[in-house]
Amino acid sequence: MTNTTITQSDIHNILAGKLSRHFGTTCEDATKNQIYKAVLLSVRDMLTDKRSVFKRKVKKQHKKRVYYMCMEFLIGRSLKNNLQNLGIEQQFRSALSEMGFDLDEIYAHEPDPGLGNGGLGRLAACFMDSLTTSNYPATGFSLCYEYGFFHQRIVDGNQVETPDTWMQTGDTWLVPRTDKTFSVKFGGKISEKWDNGRLEIINTDYDEVEAVPYDMMISGYDSEAVSNLRLWKARDLSNFNMKLFTQGQYMQAVQNNTLAETLTRVLYPSDDHEEGKILRLSQQYFLVSASLQNIIADHISVYGTLSNLPEKVAIHINDTHPALCIPELMRILMDIYSFSWESAWDTVVKTVSYTNHTVMPEALEKWNEDLFRLRLPRIYMIVCEINRRYCADLWNIYPGDWDRISRMSIIANGQVRMANLSVVGSHTVNGVSKLHSEILKETVFHDYYKTTPEKFTNVTNGIAHRRWLCEGNPMLSALLDKTITPAYRTDPEKIAEFARFKDDQSIVEAVREIKHRNKERFADAYFKKFGRKIDTHSLFDVQAKRIHEYKRQLLNVLKIVALYDEIKQNPNISMRPQTFLFGGKAAPGYYRAKDIIRLICKLGDEIDRDPDVKGRLKVVFLEEYNVSTAEILMPATDISEQISLAGKEASGTGCMKFMINGAMTVGTLDGANVEMADAVGDDNIYIFGLTAREVDELWKRGYHSMLFYRESERLKNAVDRICRGFGGEDFSDFENYFLTNQNIADPYMCLADFDSYFSTYNRALDDYDKRDEWTKRAIINIAGAGYFASDRSVREYAENIWHITPIDKDEK
Ligand code: 26W
């Protein structure tokens, strides 16, 4: 799509104007960094203009709006996305080239802001893209972390974390709105005063922090909407000690290390276990309180009343991290707008909905009750009252059933349970894949499901296919444009039409050629960055995701070691050249995950050193896996590893990105894999291993990894080989991990699934050699991926949960 109303010379003039006004320079003299900033600022201006038109329409049409609250938005780079969405990439490319600059270099200059850990944050970013493209009135709320997700360096196999200072060049997109600040209060004392029959709540001695919004505009593809992602930054309101100042201690007067200075400093780099840190709780309240004050002020300015809040506002809490929305909205409605408890509660529940993204018990948030009370005294009171009333209701439904009531209680054993609060305070709760939503109903939320079954639903995740296919794989999307027309760009389910071409030899060859070119593109980028080569004629087998035991990078390692062992036992064996690529970061305090990285690296070194391998196997650990790397890695992939223990991966979204780029999935029946298998049929996906139910049964019967170890010679050799170590590095601890740990050996059942995995992978390897058949399967996967677009996911949320509609384009 090209926007024909803007020409190359318009862009030239805009850039010249920006360079002159902002940097006092000209197109001839500008540095690359000045050009980069001028480009970003020009695009930002265009988005601002477009947004004000859109905002006016939303207001005039009295549209219901959705506010998406999430502690993470992993947006990736924005420039290319914005230029393509606005249809002005070509004009920018030509105007810049005339000035002697290459647009691709400008793209590469943009930092990749790591405002998220992984799946949850990336999903939020994909949803903003789809909501905007589909013209829904949507706003995202998050925090403006000064330091995003850490950068990963690998030093001699060890992960070393360095700070992500994305703001140095990445803040150009941000528009500070110092006119729209709110104040957030922490701690202090609460007292109650009756005034004219009305209870007044008085908070004294609190710490006050100012929340300053930094806005990032989100463009949509060929749409009228421009959405806003509002990121809150903490600023100190009281950080000026006048007493010290008048004593002449100028530096000390401003050197107060207050909460405000640390609040939005850094993103918590862990998505696998709850740390229970007070700073994290404060971050969550800061996000929630500032955002809600903002939502309420906007609503009042349009409608002058809060009585219609649920009809005009939907608030979504993305996982439990923003769950304090529930008591905070109660506080605002009761303490500021004099709502009764009953009508405040009715309003809250009708407004708020909640998505769960994990069933891992250690990731479920629980706060120490004392800490919670100390930091958020008024919120604590409200949560207690929500809980008292809820438990009283439960008592009427389940008289005498103490066990059940204590399981469902929001506060118990000195802890405030955020998942329980989220379920109780929301009108709808959803999981992120069919299987996950069923598991929620059967396990984590079983009691609630039995009590209020109508609350529970499913929305299967999706990806922004414009970023992950159109932007990341321009050759494949050009082929789709040509064969099925560009309509799939805004109507992704149209990709299904591509299946018609699976028997067209010229298309089969074109798809294969594109895969090869994408491998070359990736190998070039890798060589430029690390100075090391990858064989582009080898099969690319990729596992890219956070490093976590349940995702089972270790199962993949066992497979590679077993293949290596085959070569060692028979050095002349014929084996197709394979490159195993791993990417992902380990939480800094997650010892086992870091050891898995070290294992992968050292195995890679050992294989590289071994002359017997003769280039047939190579293991690569990709340092610093992030959104930008993923964009070029996925189009280059032949086999996508989605091998979590069934029942553990809520959905997975990486699997969808690989699929839409024509990779074949080797995976378990977990998360979205189940629906992917339904979409393409068993012949076009490689499914192996225990099902979620079988895992459960085996667990209950008693899992003994040793039995599997003893039964399979190949597995035994692979485990033993790891335990013997590589190149002098000791990995003997894995013997304890896999086999002898008294607590529980092999907690994610790698050994139970190994044989099935190994034989399924080998079947895929054989199929890969039947080149046309393989590419036909790739075409079927591409064609089947339309359902997994986030355009479909947000439509389901809009229609079934938020009850919002797109703006009416024709109305002014
Ligand atoms: C306690 C800290 C913490 C931080 C983040 C706990 C849990 C999280 C996230 C909810 C973890 C997460 O990102 N979950 C992933 O969400 C994706 C989007 O729905 C799913 O596709 C992944 O399967 C799920 O692991």
Residues whose N, C-alpha, C, O or C-beta is under 5 A from the ligand:
A	BS01	26W	G118 G119 L120 L123 S270 D271 D272 H273 E274 D319 H357 T358 A363 V432 E649 A650 S651 G652 T653
